[in-house]
Amino acid sequence: MERRRESFTLGVALDSDRERLAAAVARIDQMLVEHDEAHKKTIMVEFRDFNESSLGIFVYFFTKTTDWAEYLTVWQEINLTIMQILEEEGIKLAYPAQRVFLEEKPGQSGRPARMYEEN
């Protein structure tokens, strides 16, 4: 094995600003191109997905090292730099969320029903 592959999708908030998202994608790509331990031949960073609770940024690259411990160090360094770029661009990571809408029926007071009886 000559190198290790890394492939993942970053989920960012649905309300991310389009221009800031584009800037973050470009900066992450440039960071990988300039990183000493990233193999330059195959680097892909693209805004790819509209998901239920996030926008997906696809990240694909190879590290030069095949040593597991070195690979983990490189991976951590790259991840922390990605976090820094996202913070600087004002892009927040997404987390799964749901909205629950409660319908008020005619004749209801708008107050939640009691779940237990007070003594």
C-alpha positions in Angstrom: 0.0 0.0 0.0 1.5 3.3 -1.1 -1.1 5.7 0.5 -4.3 5.8 2.6 -7.6 7.0 1.3 -9.9 9.3 3.2 -13.5 9.9 2.1 -16.3 11.6 4.1 -19.2 14.0 3.8 -19.3 17.0 6.1 -22.9 18.0 7.0 -23.3 21.7 7.4 -26.3 23.7 8.4 -29.1 24.1 5.9 -29.2 27.8 6.4 -25.6 28.3 5.4 -24.9 31.3 3.2 -24.2 30.2 -0.4 -21.1 32.5 -0.9 -19.6 31.5 2.4 -20.2 27.8 1.7 -18.5 28.2 -1.7 -15.5 30.0 0.0 -15.2 27.3 2.6 -15.2 24.5 0.0 -12.5 26.4 -2.0 -10.4 26.9 1.2 -10.7 23.3 2.2 -9.6 22.2 -1.2 -6.7 24.6 -1.2 -5.6 23.5 2.3 -5.4 19.9 1.1 -3.5 20.8 -2.0 -1.0 22.7 0.1 -0.8 20.1 2.9 2.6 18.2 2.9 1.0 14.9 3.8 -1.9 14.9 1.3 -1.2 13.2 -2.0 -1.7 15.9 -4.7 -3.0 13.7 -7.5 -6.5 13.0 -6.3 -8.1 15.7 -4.1 -11.8 16.4 -4.4 -13.8 18.8 -2.2 -17.3 19.6 -3.6 -20.6 20.8 -2.3 -22.6 17.7 -3.4 -25.7 17.0 -1.4 -29.0 18.5 -0.2 -29.9 16.3 2.7 -32.9 16.3 5.1 -31.0 18.1 7.9 -27.8 19.3 6.2 -25.9 20.4 3.1 -23.2 17.9 2.2 -19.6 18.8 1.4 -17.8 15.7 -0.1 -14.1 15.4 0.8 -11.9 12.8 -0.8 -8.1 12.6 -0.7 -5.2 10.3 0.0 -2.5 10.7 2.6 1.1 9.9 1.7 1.7 7.9 4.8 0.5 4.4 5.3 1.7 4.1 8.9 -1.5 4.0 11.0 -0.3 6.3 13.8 1.1 8.9 11.4 -2.2 8.7 9.4 -4.2 9.4 12.5 -2.1 12.4 13.3 -2.4 13.7 9.7 -6.2 13.1 9.8 -6.6 14.9 13.1 -4.6 17.9 11.8 -6.7 18.1 8.6 -9.9 17.8 10.6 -9.0 20.6 13.0 -8.0 22.8 10.0 -11.3 22.1 8.4 -13.1 23.1 11.6 -11.1 26.3 11.7 -12.0 27.1 8.1 -15.7 26.5 8.8 -15.6 28.7 11.9 -13.8 31.5 10.0 -16.4 31.3 7.2 -19.3 31.3 9.7 -20.4 27.8 8.6 -21.9 25.6 11.3 -21.8 21.8 11.3 -25.3 20.3 11.1 -26.9 18.0 13.6 -30.0 15.9 13.1 -33.1 17.9 14.2 -36.8 17.7 13.9 -39.5 20.2 14.4 -42.8 19.1 16.0 -45.9 21.1 15.3 -48.7 20.7 17.8 -52.2 21.4 16.4 -54.6 23.1 18.8 -58.1 21.7 18.3 -61.2 23.8 18.7 -62.2 24.1 22.3 -58.8 23.4 23.7 -57.2 26.0 26.0 -53.9 26.1 24.4 -52.3 24.7 27.6 -50.7 21.3 27.8 -52.8 18.6 29.4 -51.7 17.5 32.9 -49.9 14.2 32.9 -50.5 13.5 36.6 -52.8 14.6 39.4 -51.5 16.9 42.1 -52.5 16.1 45.7 
